[in-house]
Amino acid sequence: MGDSLSFLYADVVRIVQDDTGVCAETTTADNETTRVYIPTSALSCVLLGPGTSITQPALATFARHGTTVVCVGSGGVRCYSSTVPPALTTRWLEQQVQRWSDPVLRLDVARRMYTMRFKVPVPAATTLQQLRGLEGQRMKALYRLLAQQHRIGRFRRSYDPASWDAQDPVNLALSSANTCLYGIVHAALTALGCSPALGYVHQGTQLAFVYDIADLYKAELTVPLAFSLHDRHDPEAAARRSFREQLRLYRLLPRIVADVQSLLAPDEAEPLPDGHSVRMVNLWDPRAGSVAAGVNYARDAGGSPTEDDKPLPDLSDPALPPGEQDPDPL
């Protein structure tokens, strides 16, 4: 997900599986078909934009290669649904749940998110209520500074989905740019195998963790962009286009991956060396942490050996040579 080949966006194409591999097809008005083959084994995530169709064999191939498929809006700025391949490791999901379920660890993640967001250390004794207050102060100061720079007078952040068109241009642009940001963060979290619903500051929505991670970048990306569009006739559309155009400059996806890994497992965020793999299936143990799967642990239950523990009787016929023994005497 973090390298340049692991993220592919496609729209207005038909993705199919043929005898050679998975390809994206386009057909002209003259019925001329052009095919571009997709390197499925090198991809972590495929974003399917508007006008895209995909066949079941192609989806099955993506699943076999561990590729996440996400249905998104134009340019990848919204995330509507996604598939998670069964081979995707649960490493980061387990780290997320461990820290989310422990109030002490959950607050620690919230503090580190604040430090990552504003580049200011937070004392260990800071409460979540104090963090919210500090965040509010810093965002108000940022709004005030940008309003002065763009000479638009006093600005107050407001968001009312029921009165979307009644917002001023800066609020319209900011709401639109934030929506784009949410879609990209959602796709990244899905590709990592995290749960978008288990947030550390936000809660009560299936996108709680999306909002947590998106907040890390708003002060740097979407807020300045929104203020720069204060005089546009259609600030909402301008925000979407500008944000899409600048995504490559932002290098946002690799940052999201690195930041999420750093938050969830600061001591384990380094990738595994080449030639090493993660054990995909193991068994939970409250003392050992995890033990190998595919092993019969019947003797660990204690007591006398059971019938299953006793060796099977030797039913071979000594009168017959080894090559002529019954292969399945039972």
C-alpha positions as CSV (number, residue, x, y, z in Angstrom):
1,M,0.0,0.0,0.0
2,G,2.9,2.3,0.7
3,D,4.8,1.9,-2.5
4,S,4.1,3.4,-5.9
5,L,2.8,0.2,-7.5
6,S,0.4,-0.9,-4.8
7,F,-2.4,1.5,-5.5
8,L,-4.4,1.6,-8.8
9,Y,-7.3,3.7,-9.7
10,A,-9.5,2.9,-12.8
11,D,-12.7,4.3,-14.2
12,V,-14.8,3.9,-17.4
13,V,-13.3,0.5,-18.1
14,R,-14.4,-3.2,-17.9
15,I,-12.1,-5.4,-15.8
16,V,-12.1,-9.0,-16.9
17,Q,-10.2,-12.2,-16.6
18,D,-8.9,-13.9,-19.8
19,D,-6.5,-16.7,-20.5
20,T,-3.5,-14.4,-19.8
21,G,-4.5,-12.5,-16.7
22,V,-6.7,-9.7,-15.5
23,C,-7.0,-6.8,-17.8
24,A,-8.9,-3.5,-18.2
25,E,-10.8,-3.2,-21.5
26,T,-12.1,-0.1,-23.3
27,T,-14.2,-0.3,-26.5
28,T,-14.5,2.6,-29.0
29,A,-17.5,3.5,-31.1
30,D,-15.9,1.5,-33.9
31,N,-15.9,-1.6,-31.7
32,E,-12.1,-1.6,-31.3
33,T,-11.1,-3.0,-28.0
34,T,-8.0,-2.0,-26.1
35,R,-6.7,-4.1,-23.3
36,V,-4.3,-3.1,-20.5
37,Y,-3.1,-6.0,-18.2
38,I,-3.1,-5.3,-14.5
39,P,-0.2,-6.6,-12.3
40,T,-2.4,-8.2,-9.8
41,S,0.4,-9.7,-7.7
42,A,2.0,-6.3,-7.2
43,L,-1.1,-4.5,-6.1
44,S,-2.4,-4.0,-2.6
45,C,-5.5,-2.0,-3.5
46,V,-7.6,-1.4,-6.6
47,L,-10.0,1.6,-6.7
48,L,-13.0,1.2,-9.1
49,G,-14.3,4.5,-10.1
50,P,-17.5,5.5,-11.9
51,G,-18.3,3.7,-15.1
52,T,-16.3,0.6,-14.1
53,S,-17.6,-3.0,-14.3
54,I,-15.8,-6.1,-13.1
55,T,-16.4,-9.8,-13.6
56,Q,-16.5,-12.5,-11.0
57,P,-13.4,-14.3,-12.2
58,A,-11.4,-11.1,-12.0
59,L,-12.6,-10.5,-8.5
60,A,-11.6,-14.0,-7.6
61,T,-8.1,-13.4,-8.9
62,F,-7.7,-10.2,-6.9
63,A,-8.8,-12.2,-3.8
64,R,-6.3,-14.9,-4.4
65,H,-3.5,-12.4,-4.7
66,G,-4.6,-10.5,-1.5
67,T,-5.7,-7.4,-3.4
68,T,-8.4,-5.2,-1.8
69,V,-11.0,-3.9,-4.2
70,V,-12.7,-0.6,-3.3
71,C,-15.7,1.1,-5.0
72,V,-15.0,4.8,-5.0
73,G,-16.2,8.1,-6.4
74,S,-14.5,10.0,-9.2
75,G,-10.8,10.3,-8.6
76,G,-11.0,8.1,-5.5
77,V,-12.6,10.9,-3.4
78,R,-15.3,8.8,-1.8
79,C,-15.4,5.2,-0.6
80,Y,-18.7,3.4,-1.0
81,S,-17.9,-0.3,-0.4
82,S,-14.9,-2.6,-0.3
83,T,-13.9,-6.2,-0.3
84,V,-11.3,-7.6,2.1
85,P,-9.4,-10.7,0.8
86,P,-9.4,-13.6,3.2
87,A,-5.6,-13.8,3.0
88,L,-5.2,-10.3,4.3
89,T,-3.3,-10.4,7.6
90,T,-5.2,-9.3,10.8
91,R,-2.0,-8.0,12.3
92,W,-3.1,-4.3,12.3
93,L,-6.7,-5.0,13.2
94,E,-5.5,-6.9,16.3
95,Q,-3.3,-4.1,17.3
96,Q,-6.1,-1.6,16.7
97,V,-8.6,-3.7,18.9
98,Q,-6.0,-4.2,21.6
99,R,-5.5,-0.4,22.0
100,W,-9.1,0.5,21.5
101,S,-10.4,-1.9,24.2
102,D,-8.0,-0.7,26.9
103,P,-8.9,2.8,28.2
104,V,-5.3,3.6,29.1
105,L,-3.9,2.5,25.7
106,R,-6.8,4.2,23.9
107,L,-6.0,7.6,25.6
108,D,-2.3,7.1,24.8
109,V,-3.2,6.8,21.1
110,A,-5.3,9.9,21.3
111,R,-2.4,11.8,22.8
112,R,0.0,10.6,20.1
113,M,-2.5,11.6,17.4
114,Y,-2.5,15.1,18.9
115,T,1.3,15.3,18.9
116,M,1.4,14.0,15.3
117,R,-1.2,16.5,14.2
118,F,0.2,19.7,15.8
119,K,3.9,18.7,16.4
120,V,3.6,19.6,20.0
121,P,4.3,17.1,22.9
122,V,1.5,16.3,25.2
123,P,2.0,15.6,28.9
124,A,1.2,12.1,30.0
125,A,-1.4,13.3,32.5
126,T,-3.4,15.2,29.8
127,T,-7.1,14.1,29.8
128,L,-9.2,13.6,26.7
129,Q,-11.3,16.6,27.6
130,Q,-8.2,18.7,27.8
131,L,-7.1,17.4,24.4
132,R,-10.4,18.5,22.9
133,G,-9.9,21.9,24.4
134,L,-6.3,22.3,23.1
135,E,-7.4,21.1,19.6
136,G,-10.3,23.7,19.6
137,Q,-7.9,26.5,20.5
138,R,-5.4,25.6,17.8
139,M,-8.0,25.2,15.1
140,K,-9.6,28.6,16.0
141,A,-6.1,30.2,15.8
142,L,-5.5,28.6,12.4
143,Y,-8.9,29.8,11.1
144,R,-8.2,33.3,12.3
145,L,-4.7,33.3,10.7
146,L,-6.0,32.1,7.3
147,A,-8.9,34.5,7.3
148,Q,-6.5,37.4,7.9
149,Q,-4.2,36.2,5.1
150,H,-7.1,36.0,2.6
151,R,-8.9,39.1,3.9
152,I,-12.3,37.5,4.3
153,G,-13.2,38.8,7.7
154,R,-14.2,36.6,10.6
155,F,-14.7,32.9,9.9
156,R,-16.6,30.4,11.8
157,R,-16.7,26.7,10.9
158,S,-20.2,25.4,10.4
159,Y,-21.5,22.2,8.8
160,D,-25.1,21.5,8.2
161,P,-25.9,18.7,5.8
162,A,-29.6,19.7,5.8
163,S,-28.6,23.2,4.5
164,W,-25.6,22.4,2.4
165,D,-26.1,25.2,-0.2
166,A,-26.5,27.8,2.6
167,Q,-22.9,27.6,3.7
168,D,-20.4,30.3,2.8
169,P,-17.7,29.5,0.1
170,V,-15.0,28.5,2.6
171,N,-17.2,26.1,4.5
172,L,-18.5,24.6,1.2
173,A,-14.9,24.1,0.0
174,L,-13.8,22.7,3.3
175,S,-16.7,20.3,3.6
176,S,-16.1,19.1,0.0
177,A,-12.3,18.7,0.5
178,N,-12.8,16.8,3.8
179,T,-15.2,14.4,2.1
180,C,-12.5,13.6,-0.5
181,L,-10.0,13.1,2.4
182,Y,-12.4,10.7,4.2
183,G,-12.7,8.5,1.1
184,I,-8.9,8.2,0.7
185,V,-8.3,7.4,4.3
186,H,-11.2,4.9,4.2
187,A,-9.5,3.1,1.3
188,A,-6.1,3.0,3.0
189,L,-7.6,1.6,6.3
190,T,-9.4,-1.0,4.4
191,A,-6.3,-2.1,2.5
192,L,-4.4,-2.4,5.8
193,G,-7.2,-4.6,7.3
194,C,-8.1,-2.1,10.0
195,S,-11.7,-1.5,11.1
196,P,-13.0,2.0,10.1
197,A,-15.5,1.8,12.9
198,L,-13.2,1.6,15.9
199,G,-12.0,5.1,16.6
200,Y,-10.0,6.5,19.5
201,V,-11.5,10.0,19.6
202,H,-14.6,9.6,17.5
203,Q,-17.1,6.9,18.1
204,G,-20.7,5.9,17.3
205,T,-20.3,5.6,13.5
206,Q,-18.9,3.1,11.1
207,L,-16.3,5.8,10.0
208,A,-15.0,6.7,13.5
209,F,-11.4,5.7,12.8
210,V,-11.6,7.4,9.4
211,Y,-12.4,10.7,11.1
212,D,-9.6,10.1,13.6
213,I,-6.9,9.6,10.9
214,A,-8.3,12.3,8.5
215,D,-8.0,14.9,11.3
216,L,-4.2,14.4,11.2
217,Y,-4.0,16.1,7.8
218,K,-6.8,18.7,7.8
219,A,-4.7,21.6,9.2
220,E,-2.1,20.9,6.6
221,L,-4.1,20.0,3.5
222,T,-7.8,20.7,3.4
223,V,-8.1,23.9,5.6
224,P,-5.6,26.0,3.7
225,L,-7.0,24.7,0.4
226,A,-10.6,25.8,1.4
227,F,-9.5,29.3,2.3
228,S,-7.6,29.7,-1.0
229,L,-10.9,29.0,-2.8
230,H,-13.0,31.7,-1.0
231,D,-13.6,33.7,-4.1
232,R,-14.5,30.8,-6.5
233,H,-17.9,30.7,-8.1
234,D,-18.2,26.9,-7.4
235,P,-15.9,26.3,-4.4
236,E,-17.3,22.8,-3.8
237,A,-16.3,21.5,-7.3
238,A,-13.1,23.5,-7.2
239,A,-12.1,21.9,-3.9
240,R,-12.6,18.4,-5.3
241,R,-10.6,19.1,-8.5
242,S,-7.8,20.9,-6.7
243,F,-7.5,18.2,-4.0
244,R,-7.3,15.4,-6.7
245,E,-4.6,17.3,-8.6
246,Q,-2.4,17.8,-5.6
247,L,-2.7,14.3,-4.2
248,R,0.5,13.1,-6.0
249,L,2.4,16.1,-4.5
250,Y,1.1,15.3,-1.1
251,R,2.2,11.7,-1.2
252,L,-0.7,11.1,1.1
253,L,-1.2,7.3,0.9
254,P,2.3,6.3,2.0
255,R,1.9,8.8,4.9
256,I,-1.4,7.4,6.0
257,V,0.0,3.9,6.0
258,A,3.1,4.9,8.0
259,D,1.1,7.0,10.5
260,V,-1.5,4.3,11.2
261,Q,1.2,1.7,11.7
262,S,3.1,4.1,14.0
263,L,0.0,4.8,16.1
264,L,-1.1,1.2,16.4
265,A,2.3,-0.5,16.9
266,P,5.1,2.0,17.4
267,D,7.6,-0.8,18.1
268,E,6.5,-3.0,15.2
269,A,5.9,-0.5,12.5
270,E,9.0,-1.4,10.5
271,P,8.2,-3.7,7.5
272,L,9.5,-7.3,7.6
273,P,12.8,-8.0,5.9
274,D,12.6,-9.5,2.4
275,G,12.2,-13.2,2.5
276,H,10.2,-13.2,5.7
277,S,6.4,-13.6,5.9
278,V,3.8,-13.1,8.5
279,R,2.1,-16.3,9.9
280,M,-1.4,-15.8,8.6
281,V,-3.2,-18.2,11.0
282,N,-2.4,-19.0,14.6
283,L,-4.2,-19.6,17.9
284,W,-4.7,-17.1,20.8
285,D,-3.2,-17.9,24.2
286,P,-3.6,-15.5,27.2
287,R,-0.1,-16.3,28.4
288,A,1.9,-17.0,25.3
289,G,0.1,-14.5,23.1
290,S,-0.2,-16.8,20.1
291,V,0.7,-20.4,19.4
292,A,1.0,-22.4,16.1
293,A,-2.1,-23.6,14.4
294,G,-2.5,-26.9,12.7
295,V,-1.2,-28.8,15.8
296,N,-3.2,-31.2,17.9
297,Y,-3.0,-30.1,21.6
298,A,-5.0,-32.9,23.1
299,R,-2.3,-33.8,25.6
300,D,-2.4,-30.2,27.0
301,A,-5.8,-30.9,28.4
302,G,-4.3,-33.1,31.2
303,G,-5.5,-36.5,32.5
304,S,-5.0,-39.9,31.0
305,P,-4.5,-40.3,27.3
306,T,-7.7,-40.5,25.3
307,E,-8.5,-43.0,22.6
308,D,-7.4,-40.3,20.0
309,D,-4.0,-40.1,21.7
310,K,-3.3,-43.9,21.5
311,P,-1.4,-45.1,18.5
312,L,-3.4,-46.8,15.8
313,P,-3.0,-50.6,15.7
314,D,-0.7,-52.1,13.1
315,L,-3.1,-53.8,10.7
316,S,-0.6,-54.7,8.0
317,D,-0.4,-58.3,6.9
318,P,3.2,-59.6,7.6
319,A,2.6,-62.3,4.9
320,L,2.4,-59.6,2.1
321,P,5.3,-57.6,0.8
322,P,5.2,-53.7,1.6
323,G,4.1,-52.8,-1.9
324,E,1.0,-55.0,-1.8
325,Q,-0.4,-53.9,1.6
326,D,-3.9,-52.5,1.8
327,P,-3.4,-48.7,1.6
328,D,-6.5,-48.0,3.8
329,P,-7.0,-51.1,6.1
330,L,-9.5,-49.2,8.4
